[in-house]
Amino acid sequence: WNWAVTKHMGSVINDEQRAKRTYGFPSFLNAFALTKLSQSTHHFLFQMSMKTGKGWIDIGKADLADEFLEIALNSIEKLYTKLRKGSDGEADIHVHKADVEKDLFKVLSYQAESAVAQGDFQKAVMCVQRCKDMLMKLPKETCYLAILCYNFGGNKIISYFSNGKICAKVLRLLATAYFEWDCKQYLDKALKAISLANEVVMCNYIYVPVAEFMHHELSLDFCLNAAKLLLENGRESVGFDFLNSVAERFESSPDLGKITLLYIEFLLQNKRELLAKQKVEEIIIGHYTGKQLLSETLNRLHIILWDTAAKHYEAKSYSEALHWYNYSVSFYTPGQIDQNLAKLQRNMASCYLHLKEVDKAKEAVKEAERCDPNSIFTQFSVYKIAVMEDDTDKEMTLHIASAVYTKHVLISFQNEQQVVAIKALEYLSEHSRDCRQVFAALKTLGNHLFKSKLLYIVRIPITSSYFWFQLSQFCPSDKAVLIAQKTCLLMAAAIDLELGRQQVTSFEQMEFLTQALQHLQACKEIWKVLKLTGDFAKDPTDTLLLLYEFEAKSKLNDPTLNNLMESVWEQPQIEVKTLEIIASLAMEPPARYPVLCKKALQGALNLHRKQTAIDAVKFSKCLHSLINLSLPTGVTDLDACVLQEVWGYFEDALSVISSTDGYPEIETLWLMTRAWNTGIFQYTIGKYKEAEQWCGLGMRFLNHLGSLKKTYEGHMVGLYSEVLDKLDRAKGFIPNEE
């Protein structure tokens, strides 16, 4: 022991060597009958054993520490027994008892450290609890124990407190301990403790009122909207618990399937497909055991299943796509005839063909023919299989399919079945050798698109954009043909944008977007000439040109984008919808222009304000997006100017809520929560005046909650009173500025 101490004083040995050198002596001494040792020897044995155990903990070998910490514990307990009996003639027994109690506290805390390091949290809690019981006699050790718990991982220890307020109080005390210990060195840890305390308070603040929902007569749809709000705002645990309560409450409702549907949607949105599959399989089992979904809910489930399958198909995960399509098939009875089932079988056939499983593809197409024998898409699937099998009659198959497609194109346009017609045209442009046939179909398509005035949101899946551009060059330059040229060039640009969205590599995307800009420039020149020939006030071309150009330039990071937008802000007749689309495109990857997005949303909000009758729902959505952009969750370095600007948005919301009907209650709840959270954060960083203002703003929204007011009022008012009280007391410690 003395050799080890000497080496330690000279810093000759490292931590592990030191632990090994002190290893032998406590073991040797402990071999003697401890009852025969004197009080001083007991104390020496305790010190050596405890230091040896701590040494093993510090070098990450907690399992080796247990033996020595146990020796230390036994030794100090025997010594404590001797002191209580007053043995060895000690003059001041109380002083020694206090010292021994401190030593006992210390060895128990080391045992807790060792247990945590080995994953034995139950033992760690037992040790911490014993330490906690000793705090009445050792009040100065409270700070040490709080820090110890924090270092173990606050959530592990705090989870043993059943009351949220107690938990938050412990965390606030911990933060105070850090500040008093060394404000500069432990500032980050103090702030983390405060942040966790606020989160515990808010969780408790949300969980209790949510649980009280069950005591009121609320509709299922209202409860689902509340659960959705919780899930979308990071309150997954509370949200799922609430959903389970809702399921019990509405167990006998025919709309019960909506609850499981919300589960599935949320799980898929968060890429937790395995759990989503389990929920779908539960529904399938229920479907065949007398728990069928309502027609509307089942249709919605089919859409979810198909969308998920389509995403896997686009990602070329064909086996996974089939898995989701098969879920959809499970809800159809054998022999059922349904056009949607035909489409489903064709989609499955496409997956099988990609997997080179031709026999299964043929079976799927056969089912599609049974359900919808006259479908041109089914016939095309038959043709694709024939080509894959290298059928000797494939030329004849192509001829027949081409003729059928030509007829289908013309008929589909006459019946306003535009999507079907475009799909047929895509096939013709790629496979047909009859130029007259293709030209006739293109002419029909161009005329139809001009008459229907395509909106921006229509995305055309044709891959032959260059063909469209070339076609327009063959037309003579009269008004009718200029209109056709303009339409063709707009379509070519739309196609290139769509292809740009679908590309994986940035190089391919850049090629399509650049080509789209070329088409748009040519279209602009034609459009200038056309506008001189008549009145085109209701023509959407200006809007389409603007939106197409904005998307292409924003994704290309084009330096002239700002110049384009300057002309937009100056337009007096721009529509709300156009500005909202620009805001969306400004943040659509790979573009990211938050300043432009914000400016577009501000413009849209101004237009909403100017309307004679404000559409409260649309206004709320626009305001929600603007606040989210200006006051993002988790950002802590917002300056006063930003907060002042956002404050104005909240005031706008209050004005609209007060003066109009129909403002969504869920949005009002969201505004209240955001304002309140902002106030709480201001409080944690010492900005008491701002904290009082923002918390007060949150309280103003409380009066507009309608049916939810009673649920939140008691908790909000009580918590607000507590905040105001703490603010008043905090102000008392702040010196007046000279």
GUKOLKOL-199654 format. One record per residue (C-alpha): residue number from 0; x, y, z. Coordinates in steps of 0.1 Angstrom, whole numbers, plus 5000, padded with zeros to 4 digits. Last residue first. Layout:
residues N
 num   px   py   pz
 NUM    X    Y    Z
...
***
This chain:
residues 738
 num   px   py   pz
 737 4712 5528 4863
 736 4697 5494 4858
 735 4678 5480 4888
 734 4693 5449 4904
 733 4675 5416 4896
 732 4668 5395 4927
 731 4633 5408 4932
 730 4625 5401 4896
 729 4629 5364 4903
 728 4602 5366 4930
 727 4578 5383 4907
 726 4586 5358 4879
 725 4581 5329 4902
 724 4547 5342 4912
 723 4538 5349 4876
 722 4548 5313 4866
 721 4528 5298 4895
 720 4497 5319 4884
 719 4502 5307 4849
 718 4504 5270 4860
 717 4471 5274 4879
 716 4454 5292 4851
 715 4466 5267 4825
 714 4457 5236 4845
 713 4422 5248 4853
 712 4415 5262 4819
 711 4427 5233 4798
 710 4398 5209 4797
 709 4372 5236 4803
 708 4385 5255 4772
 707 4384 5225 4749
 706 4348 5230 4739
 705 4354 5266 4728
 704 4391 5273 4727
 703 4388 5310 4722
 702 4394 5321 4758
 701 4426 5300 4760
 700 4441 5320 4731
 699 4445 5350 4755
 698 4464 5327 4780
 697 4490 5320 4754
 696 4496 5357 4750
 695 4500 5360 4788
 694 4527 5333 4786
 693 4544 5353 4758
 692 4543 5386 4778
 691 4554 5371 4811
 690 4583 5353 4795
 689 4593 5385 4777
 688 4595 5404 4810
 687 4613 5375 4827
 686 4641 5370 4802
 685 4662 5348 4824
 684 4671 5320 4799
 683 4645 5296 4814
 682 4618 5323 4815
 681 4622 5330 4777
 680 4618 5292 4772
 679 4585 5292 4791
 678 4572 5321 4771
 677 4580 5304 4738
 676 4563 5273 4751
 675 4531 5293 4759
 674 4530 5310 4725
 673 4534 5276 4707
 672 4508 5259 4729
 671 4482 5287 4724
 670 4488 5287 4686
 669 4484 5249 4685
 668 4451 5251 4705
 667 4438 5277 4681
 666 4448 5255 4652
 665 4429 5225 4667
 664 4399 5248 4672
 663 4398 5255 4634
 662 4387 5291 4628
 661 4351 5287 4616
 660 4336 5320 4626
 659 4351 5354 4622
 658 4360 5385 4642
 657 4377 5371 4673
 656 4395 5343 4656
 655 4407 5368 4629
 654 4420 5393 4654
 653 4436 5365 4675
 652 4454 5352 4645
 651 4467 5386 4635
 650 4480 5390 4670
 649 4498 5357 4667
 648 4513 5369 4635
 647 4524 5402 4651
 646 4542 5383 4678
 645 4561 5365 4651
 644 4576 5398 4640
 643 4584 5409 4676
 642 4601 5375 4682
 641 4622 5379 4650
 640 4632 5414 4661
 639 4641 5403 4696
 638 4666 5377 4684
 637 4660 5340 4681
 636 4689 5319 4694
 635 4671 5289 4708
 634 4658 5269 4678
 633 4641 5237 4689
 632 4608 5242 4670
 631 4611 5268 4642
 630 4597 5303 4648
 629 4597 5321 4615
 628 4591 5290 4593
 627 4566 5274 4617
 626 4549 5308 4622
 625 4545 5312 4584
 624 4532 5276 4579
 623 4506 5280 4606
 622 4495 5314 4592
 621 4489 5299 4558
 620 4469 5270 4573
 619 4449 5294 4595
 618 4440 5317 4566
 617 4428 5288 4546
 616 4405 5277 4574
 615 4394 5312 4583
 614 4383 5321 4548
 613 4382 5359 4553
 612 4350 5376 4540
 611 4358 5408 4522
 610 4393 5396 4513
 609 4421 5420 4521
 608 4434 5399 4550
 607 4438 5368 4528
 606 4458 5389 4503
 605 4481 5399 4532
 604 4485 5363 4542
 603 4495 5353 4507
 602 4521 5380 4506
 601 4535 5369 4539
 600 4536 5333 4527
 599 4555 5344 4495
 598 4580 5364 4516
 597 4585 5334 4540
 596 4591 5311 4511
 595 4615 5336 4495
 594 4635 5339 4527
 593 4633 5301 4533
 592 4649 5293 4499
 591 4658 5257 4499
 590 4657 5239 4466
 589 4669 5202 4464
 588 4643 5196 4477
 587 4610 5215 4479
 586 4614 5246 4501
 585 4608 5273 4475
 584 4583 5251 4458
 583 4559 5253 4488
 582 4562 5290 4490
 581 4557 5294 4453
 580 4526 5272 4455
 579 4512 5294 4483
 578 4519 5325 4462
 577 4500 5311 4433
 576 4471 5300 4455
 575 4468 5336 4469
 574 4465 5351 4434
 573 4487 5377 4417
 572 4467 5407 4404
 571 4489 5436 4415
 570 4522 5421 4403
 569 4551 5439 4419
 568 4560 5409 4442
 567 4563 5387 4410
 566 4586 5410 4392
 565 4610 5409 4421
 564 4607 5371 4421
 563 4622 5367 4387
 562 4652 5390 4397
 561 4657 5368 4428
 560 4658 5337 4406
 559 4685 5351 4384
 558 4713 5333 4404
 557 4699 5299 4394
 556 4700 5274 4422
 555 4690 5247 4397
 554 4661 5237 4419
 553 4650 5273 4423
 552 4654 5280 4386
 551 4633 5251 4375
 550 4605 5256 4401
 549 4604 5293 4395
 548 4602 5289 4357
 547 4573 5264 4359
 546 4555 5286 4384
 545 4559 5318 4364
 544 4551 5302 4330
 543 4520 5285 4345
 542 4508 5318 4360
 541 4512 5337 4327
 540 4496 5309 4308
 539 4464 5307 4328
 538 4442 5324 4301
 537 4413 5343 4316
 536 4426 5378 4305
 535 4437 5365 4271
 534 4422 5394 4251
 533 4434 5396 4215
 532 4463 5395 4190
 531 4490 5413 4210
 530 4489 5387 4237
 529 4499 5361 4210
 528 4531 5378 4201
 527 4543 5379 4237
 526 4531 5343 4242
 525 4553 5331 4213
 524 4584 5346 4229
 523 4575 5333 4263
 522 4570 5298 4249
 521 4606 5298 4235
 520 4619 5308 4270
 519 4598 5281 4287
 518 4611 5254 4264
 517 4647 5264 4271
 516 4639 5265 4309
 515 4625 5230 4307
 514 4657 5218 4290
 513 4677 5232 4319
 512 4655 5214 4343
 511 4659 5181 4324
 510 4697 5183 4323
 509 4699 5194 4359
 508 4680 5164 4370
 507 4702 5141 4351
 506 4733 5156 4367
 505 4717 5156 4402
 504 4713 5118 4401
 503 4681 5102 4412
 502 4657 5116 4386
 501 4620 5117 4392
 500 4616 5154 4399
 499 4635 5162 4367
 498 4612 5140 4347
 497 4583 5160 4360
 496 4600 5193 4352
 495 4608 5180 4317
 494 4572 5170 4312
 493 4558 5204 4323
 492 4583 5222 4300
 491 4572 5200 4270
 490 4535 5207 4279
 489 4542 5245 4280
 488 4559 5241 4247
 487 4530 5222 4232
 486 4504 5247 4245
 485 4524 5277 4231
 484 4528 5260 4198
 483 4490 5252 4196
 482 4482 5289 4204
 481 4507 5299 4178
 480 4489 5276 4154
 479 4455 5292 4160
 478 4470 5327 4157
 477 4489 5320 4124
 476 4525 5310 4123
 475 4526 5278 4102
 474 4532 5245 4122
 473 4563 5224 4117
 472 4580 5239 4147
 471 4554 5227 4172
 470 4561 5190 4164
 469 4597 5194 4173
 468 4588 5207 4208
 467 4563 5178 4213
 466 4589 5153 4202
 465 4614 5167 4226
 464 4589 5161 4254
 463 4586 5123 4246
 462 4585 5109 4281
 461 4548 5114 4288
 460 4537 5112 4325
 459 4519 5145 4326
 458 4517 5162 4360
 457 4486 5183 4365
 456 4492 5206 4394
 455 4499 5235 4371
 454 4464 5236 4357
 453 4457 5225 4322
 452 4434 5248 4302
 451 4408 5222 4291
 450 4403 5236 4256
 449 4441 5239 4250
 448 4446 5204 4263
 447 4420 5190 4241
 446 4434 5206 4209
 445 4469 5194 4217
 444 4457 5158 4224
 443 4437 5155 4192
 442 4467 5168 4172
 441 4489 5143 4190
 440 4466 5114 4182
 439 4464 5124 4145
 438 4502 5127 4144
 437 4508 5093 4160
 436 4485 5075 4135
 435 4499 5094 4106
 434 4534 5084 4117
 433 4526 5047 4118
 432 4556 5029 4134
 431 4540 5028 4168
 430 4560 5019 4199
 429 4572 5049 4219
 428 4548 5076 4207
 427 4519 5051 4207
 426 4525 5040 4243
 425 4526 5075 4256
 424 4495 5083 4237
 423 4476 5055 4255
 422 4487 5069 4288
 421 4476 5104 4277
 420 4442 5091 4267
 419 4437 5073 4301
 418 4446 5105 4319
 417 4423 5126 4298
 416 4392 5106 4302
 415 4370 5136 4290
 414 4347 5112 4271
 413 4357 5127 4237
 412 4393 5126 4248
 411 4390 5089 4257
 410 4374 5080 4224
 409 4403 5095 4203
 408 4430 5079 4225
 407 4411 5045 4227
 406 4409 5042 4189
 405 4446 5048 4186
 404 4453 5024 4214
 403 4433 4996 4198
 402 4451 5001 4166
 401 4485 5000 4183
 400 4475 4969 4203
 399 4465 4951 4172
 398 4497 4960 4153
 397 4519 4953 4183
 396 4503 4918 4188
 395 4508 4911 4151
 394 4544 4920 4155
 393 4545 4899 4187
 392 4532 4868 4169
 391 4564 4848 4174
 390 4561 4855 4212
 389 4595 4866 4227
 388 4582 4858 4262
 387 4589 4894 4272
 386 4571 4907 4241
 385 4540 4886 4248
 384 4540 4897 4284
 383 4541 4933 4274
 382 4512 4927 4249
 381 4490 4911 4276
 380 4497 4941 4298
 379 4487 4964 4269
 378 4454 4946 4267
 377 4448 4951 4304
 376 4455 4988 4299
 375 4430 4990 4271
 374 4404 4977 4294
 373 4376 4957 4277
 372 4381 4926 4299
 371 4377 4943 4332
 370 4373 4918 4361
 369 4382 4886 4341
 368 4409 4903 4321
 367 4425 4916 4354
 366 4424 4880 4367
 365 4442 4868 4336
 364 4467 4897 4340
 363 4475 4884 4375
 362 4479 4848 4363
 361 4502 4860 4334
 360 4523 4880 4359
 359 4527 4849 4381
 358 4539 4829 4351
 357 4563 4857 4340
 356 4582 4859 4373
 355 4610 4880 4358
 354 4610 4902 4390
 353 4602 4933 4369
 352 4574 4912 4353
 351 4561 4902 4387
 350 4559 4939 4397
 349 4541 4949 4365
 348 4516 4920 4371
 347 4509 4933 4406
 346 4500 4966 4391
 345 4477 4949 4366
 344 4461 4929 4394
 343 4453 4961 4413
 342 4439 4977 4382
 341 4416 4948 4377
 340 4406 4949 4414
 339 4397 4985 4410
 338 4375 4975 4381
 337 4356 4951 4403
 336 4343 4915 4397
 335 4345 4893 4428
 334 4353 4857 4420
 333 4371 4851 4453
 332 4363 4879 4478
 331 4383 4911 4479
 330 4398 4924 4512
 329 4429 4902 4509
 328 4438 4918 4475
 327 4447 4950 4494
 326 4472 4932 4516
 325 4485 4915 4485
 324 4493 4950 4470
 323 4514 4957 4502
 322 4535 4926 4498
 321 4537 4931 4460
 320 4554 4964 4467
 319 4579 4947 4490
 318 4588 4923 4462
 317 4591 4951 4437
 316 4616 4972 4457
 315 4624 4993 4426
 314 4622 5025 4446
 313 4593 5036 4424
 312 4576 5002 4432
 311 4582 5007 4469
 310 4565 5041 4468
 309 4537 5026 4447
 308 4531 4998 4473
 307 4528 5025 4501
 306 4503 5045 4479
 305 4484 5013 4471
 304 4481 5004 4508
 303 4471 5039 4518
 302 4445 5041 4491
 301 4431 5007 4500
 300 4428 5019 4536
 299 4408 5049 4525
 298 4384 5027 4506
 297 4380 5005 4537
 296 4372 5035 4558
 295 4345 5047 4533
 294 4330 5012 4531
 293 4329 5007 4568
 292 4354 4982 4581
 291 4345 4946 4587
 290 4347 4931 4622
 289 4329 4898 4617
 288 4359 4874 4618
 287 4370 4877 4582
 286 4375 4915 4583
 285 4390 4913 4618
 284 4418 4891 4605
 283 4425 4917 4578
 282 4423 4945 4603
 281 4449 4928 4625
 280 4471 4922 4594
 279 4470 4959 4587
 278 4481 4967 4623
 277 4510 4942 4621
 276 4520 4957 4588
 275 4522 4992 4603
 274 4544 4978 4631
 273 4568 4965 4605
 272 4565 4996 4584
 271 4579 5021 4609
 270 4589 5047 4584
 269 4576 5076 4604
 268 4548 5084 4579
 267 4541 5047 4578
 266 4535 5045 4615
 265 4513 5076 4615
 264 4491 5063 4587
 263 4488 5029 4603
 262 4478 5043 4637
 261 4453 5067 4620
 260 4438 5037 4602
 259 4435 5018 4635
 258 4414 5046 4649
 257 4393 5049 4618
 256 4384 5012 4621
 255 4362 5020 4651
 254 4337 5038 4629
 253 4310 5011 4635
 252 4311 5022 4672
 251 4310 4995 4698
 250 4346 5000 4710
 249 4342 5038 4710
 248 4355 5044 4745
 247 4380 5016 4744
 246 4394 5028 4711
 245 4395 5064 4724
 244 4415 5052 4754
 243 4440 5034 4731
 242 4442 5065 4710
 241 4450 5086 4741
 240 4478 5062 4750
 239 4491 5065 4714
 238 4491 5103 4715
 237 4506 5105 4750
 236 4535 5083 4739
 235 4539 5100 4705
 234 4539 5136 4718
 233 4562 5149 4690
 232 4539 5174 4674
 231 4524 5152 4647
 230 4514 5126 4672
 229 4496 5151 4695
 228 4478 5168 4667
 227 4467 5135 4653
 226 4454 5125 4687
 225 4433 5157 4688
 224 4420 5151 4653
 223 4411 5116 4662
 222 4392 5128 4693
 221 4372 5153 4673
 220 4364 5126 4647
 219 4352 5103 4674
 218 4328 5129 4688
 217 4332 5143 4723
 216 4309 5137 4753
 215 4333 5146 4781
 214 4350 5125 4807
 213 4372 5107 4782
 212 4388 5141 4773
 211 4401 5141 4808
 210 4431 5120 4798
 209 4440 5147 4773
 208 4438 5173 4801
 207 4462 5152 4823
 206 4487 5144 4795
 205 4492 5179 4782
 204 4503 5196 4814
 203 4522 5165 4825
 202 4541 5165 4792
 201 4545 5203 4795
 200 4559 5200 4830
 199 4583 5172 4820
 198 4594 5192 4790
 197 4601 5222 4812
 196 4621 5201 4836
 195 4641 5187 4806
 194 4649 5222 4794
 193 4660 5233 4829
 192 4683 5202 4832
 191 4697 5210 4798
 190 4703 5246 4808
 189 4722 5235 4839
 188 4743 5210 4819
 187 4753 5237 4795
 186 4761 5262 4822
 185 4784 5238 4841
 184 4818 5254 4837
 183 4806 5290 4837
 182 4781 5287 4866
 181 4804 5267 4888
 180 4787 5250 4918
 179 4760 5275 4924
 178 4748 5273 4888
 177 4751 5235 4888
 176 4731 5232 4920
 175 4704 5255 4907
 174 4701 5232 4876
 173 4698 5202 4899
 172 4671 5220 4919
 171 4652 5226 4887
 170 4655 5189 4878
 169 4642 5178 4912
 168 4613 5203 4909
 167 4604 5189 4874
 166 4603 5154 4888
 165 4582 5165 4918
 164 4558 5182 4894
 163 4556 5151 4872
 162 4546 5129 4901
 161 4555 5092 4899
 160 4592 5096 4905
 159 4610 5064 4895
 158 4614 5078 4859
 157 4636 5104 4874
 156 4664 5078 4878
 155 4665 5065 4843
 154 4654 5098 4826
 153 4682 5118 4842
 152 4710 5097 4829
 151 4734 5084 4855
 150 4751 5117 4854
 149 4719 5134 4864
 148 4715 5111 4894
 147 4750 5119 4905
 146 4744 5156 4901
 145 4713 5153 4924
 144 4733 5132 4949
 143 4761 5158 4951
 142 4737 5187 4955
 141 4719 5169 4983
 140 4752 5161 5001
 139 4750 5194 5022
 138 4718 5181 5038
 137 4736 5152 5055
 136 4714 5141 5084
 135 4681 5146 5065
 134 4700 5134 5034
 133 4704 5099 5047
 132 4672 5086 5032
 131 4684 5099 4998
 130 4716 5079 5001
 129 4695 5047 5008
 128 4673 5056 4978
 127 4704 5060 4956
 126 4716 5026 4966
 125 4682 5010 4959
 124 4680 5029 4926
 123 4714 5016 4915
 122 4704 4980 4924
 121 4674 4983 4901
 120 4695 4999 4874
 119 4719 4970 4870
 118 4733 4980 4837
 117 4769 4973 4847
 116 4779 5010 4847
 115 4747 5018 4865
 114 4756 4992 4893
 113 4791 5006 4897
 112 4779 5042 4900
 111 4753 5031 4926
 110 4780 5012 4946
 109 4801 5044 4945
 108 4771 5064 4959
 107 4767 5038 4987
 106 4805 5042 4995
 105 4801 5079 4998
 104 4770 5079 5020
 103 4787 5054 5043
 102 4817 5077 5045
 101 4795 5107 5054
 100 4778 5086 5081
  99 4812 5076 5094
  98 4822 5113 5097
  97 4789 5121 5115
  96 4794 5092 5139
  95 4830 5104 5146
  94 4817 5139 5156
  93 4790 5124 5177
  92 4813 5100 5197
  91 4835 5129 5210
  90 4859 5114 5235
  89 4862 5079 5220
  88 4869 5053 5246
  87 4874 5024 5222
  86 4836 5015 5223
  85 4807 5040 5225
  84 4781 5013 5215
  83 4770 5036 5186
  82 4806 5039 5176
  81 4812 5001 5174
  80 4781 4997 5152
  79 4793 5025 5129
  78 4827 5006 5126
  77 4809 4974 5117
  76 4789 4994 5090
  75 4821 5010 5077
  74 4838 4976 5074
  73 4809 4959 5057
  72 4805 4987 5032
  71 4842 4989 5025
  70 4844 4951 5019
  69 4813 4954 4996
  68 4830 4983 4977
  67 4860 4960 4974
  66 4842 4931 4958
  65 4820 4953 4936
  64 4849 4972 4920
  63 4860 4943 4897
  62 4827 4945 4878
  61 4831 4982 4874
  60 4861 4979 4852
  59 4858 5012 4833
  58 4891 5029 4845
  57 4872 5051 4870
  56 4852 5022 4884
  55 4883 5001 4892
  54 4898 5031 4911
  53 4866 5037 4930
  52 4867 5001 4943
  51 4904 5005 4953
  50 4896 5038 4970
  49 4867 5023 4989
  48 4888 4993 5000
  47 4917 5014 5011
  46 4894 5038 5031
  45 4874 5011 5047
  44 4905 4991 5057
  43 4919 5023 5073
  42 4887 5029 5092
  41 4885 4993 5104
  40 4922 4996 5115
  39 4914 5028 5134
  38 4885 5011 5152
  37 4907 4981 5161
  36 4904 4948 5143
  35 4894 4916 5161
  34 4858 4917 5148
  33 4872 4918 5113
  32 4885 4883 5115
  31 4915 4885 5092
  30 4911 4878 5054
  29 4900 4914 5050
  28 4935 4926 5055
  27 4948 4905 5025
  26 4919 4916 5003
  25 4924 4952 5013
  24 4961 4949 5006
  23 4961 4932 4972
  22 4942 4956 4949
  21 4961 4987 4959
  20 4988 4979 4933
  19 4962 4969 4906
  18 4942 5001 4910
  17 4974 5022 4907
  16 4984 5002 4876
  15 4950 5010 4861
  14 4952 5047 4869
  13 4988 5052 4857
  12 5020 5048 4876
  11 5050 5072 4880
  10 5029 5102 4891
   9 5054 5108 4919
   8 5027 5109 4946
   7 5011 5078 4930
   6 5044 5059 4933
   5 5046 5067 4970
   4 5010 5057 4975
   3 5015 5023 4957
   2 5047 5016 4978
   1 5028 5024 5010
   0 5000 5000 5000
***
